[in-house]
Amino acid sequence: MSWAGIAACLWVLAAAIVALLPMRRQYAPGFVLLGLAPVMIVWLSLTYGWWIGIVALFAFVSMFRKPLFFIGKRLLGKAPARAWEDRPK
């Protein structure tokens, strides 16, 4: 197995461990994993081929769909509603 494959396996294990943490402790490691993911996907694509890169991209989007939707809405200028803003006063 190449270094890209080993690093990807370690990334997946780290993501699984972060998912077990309480929500308030997931933010910092989650942002680190979110930032490392594109580098990992490109590295896997260059090592194993574009189809592995596509599979890794789909897996990444599946795992990080809510943070990606939130970031996308923020970039488009549509601030997502917060839970405490929806409550009646």
N, C-alpha and C positions, 0 to 999 in steps of 0.2 A: 504494500500500500504506500502511496506517495505521501509527502508531507501535507499536501492539500487535503487528502482524504483523512489523515489523522487529525489535522486542525479542524476540519468540518465535524468529525465525530466529537471532538472535545467541545466545539461550539454547541452542538445539540445537547450534550450532557450538561453543559453550563446552563442552557436555556431551560432544561427540565428541572434543574436544581433551583433556579430563580423562580420558576413557576410554583414551587412548593413553599416559598417564603410568604409571609403576610404581605398584603397589598402595599402597605406603606413602605416596606423594605424592598420592593421590586423595582422601584423607579430608577435608581442609579445603575444597578447592573443591567437593567432592561435597556436603558439608553446606550450603554456600552455595547451590548449585543446588537442593538439596532444599528449602531454605527459600523460595527465590524461586518455585518451581513453582506453589504454590497461587495466589499473586498473579498470576502470568502466566496461569494457566488462567481465573481470574475476569475478568481484563482482556480476554482473547480472547473469552470468553463475552459480555461486555457490548458488545464492539465488533462481533463477527461473528454472534452468535446462540448459543443454547444447544447446538445440535447440534455446532458447532465446539468448544465447551467439553467436550462428551462425548468427542469424538475426541481432544482434547488430554489429557483425563484418562486415557483408555485408553492413549495413548502414554506418558504419564508413569508409570503403574503398570507398564507393560511394561518401561520402562527401569530403574526403581528398585524392582523387585519384591523383591529380597533385602534391601535396607535397610528397606523397608516391613514385610516379614515379621518382621524382627528387632525393629523398634520396636514392632510390634503384640504380639509375644510378651512383650516387656519391660513394656508397659502392662498386659497381662493377668496379670502376675505369674508367667509361665512363662518362666524364664530359659533361653534357648537354650543347648544344649551347645556348649562351645568345643572346638576341634580338639585342643588339648593335654590336655583332660580325658578324651577318649575313648581315649587310648592306654593299653595295659596297663602296669602298673608293675612 
